[in-house]
Amino acid sequence: MSKTVRLAVIGAGGKAAEYAQSWAQLSEVEYVAVADVSKASRKRLADICEAAGRNAPKEFEDHQAMLAACKDEIDVVYISTPHVFHGEQALAVIEAGFDLFLEKPMVTTVAEAKALIEARNKSGSLVVVAFNGVLSPLVRDTHQRASAGEFGELVSVSATIWEGWSSKYDGQWKQKPELSGGGFMFDTGAHMMNTVCLLVGSEFERVSAYVNNYGKPIDITCAVAARLQSGALVTFNAAGEGPPGCASHMTLFYSKAIVRIDAWGAWREIEVDGQPAVREIAKAAHQDAPLKTFLGVRRGDEENPSTVENGLRFARLWDAIKASAAREGESIKISDIG
């Protein structure tokens, strides 16, 4: 494996440009190519690289053309495009044999998640999903300790997330279902759902959900009641209508402890035997932290904290939420989803 990781980017929008400000400074990373339909976005990424004293990446409008033309020059591909494109683009990257760092949410359906797992198994490519929560040290530590039985049996989970999302993204692609694959619950709420999917250590069994679109073509608020195969109960509350700001609060009740943590792993409280909990604040992560975690996994220094398997659990949950909400809260059996 070469010392310098040759990176290609599919989707050079705001998130990719934000990350490039720090990623282009990393000596172990070389931007070799970028694919985006927007010439302005491609130029912005090239300008960031050149400002960091690096070569500008080759530019392509089409990701398939980039993968074919640069097949001998790429080690890793980072995808940061609107949600509905993740499935097809990720599949193309994996089938081409490249390692993949994929923005959240992984895909929009169970069928796409299964296709990615099958392709990954055939190619042997590494796939890490860029969810801030499961890449967070506090979330990963909580997962490890819960899996080891330190907290006892999981009894129930109460998870809430809110943001002034409806007005913040009004008219943008995130509120266009043909691009987003969902509304607030699938965008900001995805952080909450994915972190819970990791921490509960069990597949979901049944889901009942209600949404309110507030006159828009996508969900703005969502309330979910679910049961895990383990028997534990889970509730989700996503409120995308409200004042400016964004926060989350998740409480996991175990037989021996109560764990409170936010969806991004920014803070945590662990209460044992009724003793007052002390809030732990995660050290502020640098912008290059997600990529450095990916590179660490790629080198074999650490286990993959954000796998396609957890992405499949998330996809099953999301498909069940959509099915239940479309039937006015009817209880949906996860095994019927696929």
ROTI-386215 format. One record per residue (C-alpha): x, y, z. Coordinates in steps of 0.2 Angstrom, whole numbers, plus 5000, padded with zeros to 4 digits. Last residue first. Example, Ala and Ser with C-alpha at 12.3 -4.5 7.8 and 13.67 -1.06 7.14 Angstrom:
// residues 2
506849955036;506249785039;
END
This chain:
// residues 338
481949635017;480549755022;479449615028;480749565041;480549735048;478749715053;477849875051;476549935064;475350055055;475750235059;474650325046;475050195032;476250305023;477150335040;477250155042;478150125025;479250275027;479850215045;480050035039;481250095024;482150205037;482450055049;482949935036;484150065029;484950095046;485249905049;485949905031;487150055036;487649955051;488249815039;489049945028;490249985042;490550135053;491850095067;493050005055;494249925067;495950015071;497750025065;497449915049;498150055038;496350075030;495650095047;496850235051;496550315035;494650315038;494950395055;496150525048;494750565035;493550595049;494750695060;495350815046;494150945051;494850945069;493850865082;493450965098;493850855113;492350765119;491450835134;491050715148;489650765159;489750695176;488350585182;487550585199;487550415208;485950315205;486850145204;487750205188;487450365178;488450395163;488450565154;489150595137;489550745126;490050785108;489650605102;488650665086;486950595091;487150665109;487450555124;486450505140;486850335147;485850255162;486650105171;486449935177;484849865169;485149985154;484250145149;484950235134;484550415134;484850525118;484850715117;485150815101;485450985096;485251115081;485051305081;483851425073;482051425080;480851285076;480251155063;481451005060;480850905075;481450725076;480750615090;481350435090;480750305103;481550135106;480949985116;482049835121;481449655116;483149595109;482349595092;482149785094;480449865096;480050035088;479050195091;479350335079;478950525078;479350635063;479350815060;479850905044;479450765032;479650805013;478550885000;478151035011;476551085018;477051065036;477650885032;477050805047;477650625050;477050465060;477950305063;477750125069;479150005069;479449825072;480849705074;482449815074;484149725074;485149725089;486749805096;485849955103;487350075101;487650055082;485750085077;485650225089;487050315081;486350285064;484550345069;485250505078;486450555064;485050515051;483950645060;484950785052;484550715034;483350565034;482250635048;482250815041;481650755024;481850605013;482750534998;483650704996;483750724977;482050674970;481350714988;481750904986;482050975003;483850935004;484051004987;483751184993;482151284992;482051305011;483651235019;483651345035;481851375035;481351195038;482951145047;482751255063;483551095071;482950955083;483450785088;482750665101;483150485106;482350385120;483050205122;482450055132;482949915142;484749865137;485449735147;486949765159;487949925158;489649835158;489049695146;490549705134;489449765120;488949915131;490749955135;491249945116;489750045110;490050185124;491850195119;491450215100;490150345105;491350445115;492750425102;491650495088;491750405071;490050325076;489350505078;490150595064;489450475051;490650465036;490250285030;491850175029;491950055014;493549955012;493649864995;493649674995;492949674978;491649524980;491149564998;491049744994;489949714979;488749614990;488749735004;488449884992;486949784983;486249755000;486249935005;485449984988;484049864991;483749925009;483450095002;484150275003;486050245004;487550275016;486750425024;488050495026;489550535016;490550385009;492450355011;492750214998;494250104994;494350074975;494049904966;493049974951;491549884958;491749974974;491750144965;490350104954;489250044968;489650194978;489050304964;487450204961;486950204979;487550374984;486550464971;484950484981;485850564995;486450724986;488350714983;489850694994;490850534989;492650514994;493650394983;495250304988;496750234979;496650324962;497950344949;497850174939;495950194936;496050374932;495150384915;493950244920;493450314937;493450494930;492250444916;491150354928;491150514939;490550624925;490950814924;492750784926;494250884933;496050824936;496550884953;497551044956;499351014962;499751064980;500351224988;498851235000;498151374989;498351254974;497251124983;495951254988;495851324970;495551154963;494151124975;493351294970;493651254952;492651094953;491251184962;491251314948;491251184934;489651104942;489250924936;490550864948;492050744947;493650774955;495350694952;497150674960;497050754977;498550694986;498450635005;499950585016;500550765017;498950825024;498551015020;497350965006;496350875019;496151035030;495251155018;494751005008;493450965021;492451125019;492551105000;491850925001;490450985013;489951135001;489951044985;491350944976;490350784972;491350634968;493150654975;494750564971;496150534983;497850454981;498450404998;500350435000;501250295008;500850174995;500050005000;
END
